[in-house]
């Protein structure tokens, strides 16, 4: 089951890269990481 989930996640990220380009996807993931860190540290 875990392998299937990993394959599906990989397909989603690959489709993002195909549509948006690697640089844009990297920017998005960096922004999401920063957002998550700031929200998690708001306690």
C-alpha positions in Angstrom: 0.0 0.0 0.0 2.8 2.4 0.9 4.5 1.8 -2.5 1.2 2.7 -4.3 0.9 5.9 -2.3 4.5 6.8 -3.1 3.9 6.1 -6.8 0.8 8.3 -6.8 2.6 11.2 -5.0 5.4 10.9 -7.5 3.0 11.1 -10.4 1.3 14.3 -8.9 4.7 16.1 -8.5 5.8 15.0 -11.9 2.7 16.4 -13.4 3.3 19.7 -11.6 6.8 19.9 -13.0 5.6 19.0 -16.5 3.0 21.8 -16.3 4.9 24.5 -14.3 8.5 23.7 -14.7 11.0 22.6 -12.1 11.9 26.2 -10.9 8.3 27.2 -10.2 7.5 23.9 -8.4 10.7 24.4 -6.3 9.5 27.9 -5.4 6.1 26.6 -4.5 7.5 23.9 -2.2 9.9 26.4 -0.6 7.0 28.7 0.1 4.9 25.9 1.5 7.8 24.9 3.8 8.2 28.4 5.0 4.5 28.8 5.6 4.4 25.5 7.5 7.3 26.5 9.7 5.8 29.9 10.6 2.4 28.4 11.3 3.8 25.6 13.4 5.9 28.0 15.5 2.9 30.4 16.2 1.8 28.5 19.3 
